[in-house]
Amino acid sequence: MKRTLLTGNGAAAWGARLAGVDYIPAFPITPQTEIIEAIANWADSGEISGRMVTLESEHSMITAAGAAAATGVRVFTATSSQGLLYGMEMLYTVAGWRAPFVLVNVSRGLSAPITLEPDHNDILAARDSGFLQIHCATCQEVLDSILLAYRLGEDERVRLPVIVNMDGFYLSFTREPVEIPNQDVVNRFLPPYDPENISFRASQPTSQAVAVLGGGPYSYFRYEMHLAAQKSIEVFDKITRQFSEEFGRSYDAVEAYRTEDAEFIFVMIGSFATKAKEAVDRLRDAGRAIGLIRPRLLRPFPEAQIRRLLNGKKGVAVIDQNLSMGKGGILYTEIASALYGQPDAPPILVSFIGGLGGRDISQEEFFEMANNIRRAVEEGSAPPPRLLYTEGEMKEVRKLQAMANVERQM
Amino acid sequence: MYRIRFHGRGGQGMKTASRILGTAFFLEGFEVQDAPRYGAERRGAPIFAYVRADREAINERGIIGRPDLVIVADESLVPIAAAGVMTGITGDTVILINSTVPPDLWQNRLNITGPILTLPMTTEVEDRLEARFIGALCAGAAVRLVDVISLKSLKAAIGRELEPLGPEIVKKNMEKALIAYNSMDGHAGCVKEGGGMKAEEYERPTWIDLPFDEAALSAPVIHGAATSELMKTGLWRTMRPLIDYDQCNRCWWLCSTFCPDGAIRINDEGYPEIDYEHCKGCMICLANCPPHAISAIPEEQAKGRSEGGKKS
């Protein structure tokens, strides 16, 4: 075991290395990340034995990953933002092959307008693809989640590919202390892949991605994926317990922070949730009964855990770093559907949209959101969804618009 | 928690500075977060990097709003608002500037009362972008200013971060870091850890409800022509190309043709003229000029000079 400073990208590369992956297909050009650069260096120096191959697009990269997984080897790949969307058709396709592999996505806001900074619309566009999703808040969690993801996806009850997600900049370029576990301990937790009947060998033909006209067979196969995804919650619980015994770090499907005696709760996914933790600590210093929950699993959606943690609370603020145009925050919608009809559901559920395109969420804003939900509880009604957006930001945009629209002297 | 920002230009080693300092803190037993911050810019553009260090796990993330220490590797960035050098500076923030201008003059210029220190780091070179070891110098100074990191950890950090560059370069960087470290002896420990924010007393965000704007306004379309002219990329330049019009033979305007930013125009007489508001100082023109009529001088020596870019 070695504790050192790693970026999220570095931690992801280490996760793949420790998992002993056999095959790494990669699109090597932007928006590809340093994850692939690190793995390429190791492949070059012989520090990893897996085969790395560069492909001409994310579409081909994900196809190659799925195809390799369907031969029964352990596969790793990575992409980011537009790249994930470019491969979207194949995400849905290869998930249906029921051959597991792990893909790391570095979240970044989508075009247009173009940005380089993070939000979650890219990863949420893959929400219904059949890939399971683990969302990380620290660089350590990135490394650990990759190990967890292989165990989860490869479990015979699951057999679905898994995306491990981290925020661009806030994790991908940020170094933090990360424990790199010893290979032998990893091997104990994550033994060599037993693909069971996933195989493709010479003289043993299998047909993959068959056509099924008429809705009956189609419904069966698709719904079986759903059932496997749902089953993966209990599988995840077992795996994380074992992980905790082996490595001393525990990763519940939903992280709960100072929730036990809390009356109010922040709900967030991803690395900005650590900012919310900081705010919870400061609010606790001021005597406020507030906590945080952070779903690590977004698919499967850990509904029972979320209900258990939120039922009985007075007010909940869901902070979405994504936007479904014409509806609102996606996490808010998911939380609301989990709570609807629950006899003890929190009466106040407030939606905040913040952090789009890497827009920071300040401590002051967390304090203000906490005040907002407290006020809403006192008044007995939730305010409408709010975009975290200040007067100063509006002025800045008006200035840009003035420039964009004025006839200028050449 | 220590919150420290390094400001410089792309290529000056600010990421290296933050990594050396981050590793030094880490080796000293601190929890650490370090990161560079940049967009789509290139060499010469303003960038910054930051380090957080605490005895406990760090939950804060992203750019540092209220720094305890700001180190400026390139003094020409201080007056550039877009570089954000002065962002979040309080009366307790220690500012260290790579400069030969004395601290009290900086205090006057910036109209601040907080502590300002200076350290001339790049006197031996003309082009600040060519200066080496700035990352190590900045990190060495920072280590002395916080004074909670041993020299052993500083040296080990430099060794670790620069190892791929070879032992000679590591050694030279260590020497430089030590010089900066020693030069801050009189100010050892002047940078103190800042506290957390208090939830009882905070400045309320001025949230607004975003108004509905019709697409004619709210589409991200730029209708005004040539708005890129408003982006004064000349600020990225550390060296200025000068044209000696006595030598210029009005060739096929190779300088203008090769200029990647279209910052060289040809006047009515057929002479090239340089738009210094947008010339980034890449010196491709200099390299391509057949009669060697283009030379380069450090930007700070060029202040107030008008000749060289326009035919008089």
Interface residues (C-beta under 8 A of the other chain):
Chain A: T4 L5 T7 A112 P113 L116 F169 Y170 F173 T174 R175 E176 P177 S271 F272 T274 K275 K277 E278 A279 D281 R282 L283 D285 A286 R288 D360 S362 Q363 E364 E365 F367 E368 A370 R386 L387 L388 Y389 T390 E391 G392 M394 Q401 M403 A404 N405 V406 E407 R408 M410
Chain B: R19 G22 T23 F26 E31 V32 Q33 D34 A35 P36 R37 G39 A40 I58 N59 E60 R61 G62 I63 G65 G196 M197 K198 A199 E200 Y202 E203 R204 P205 T206 W207 I208 D209 L210 L217 P220 V221 I222 H223 G224 A225 A226 T227 E229 L230
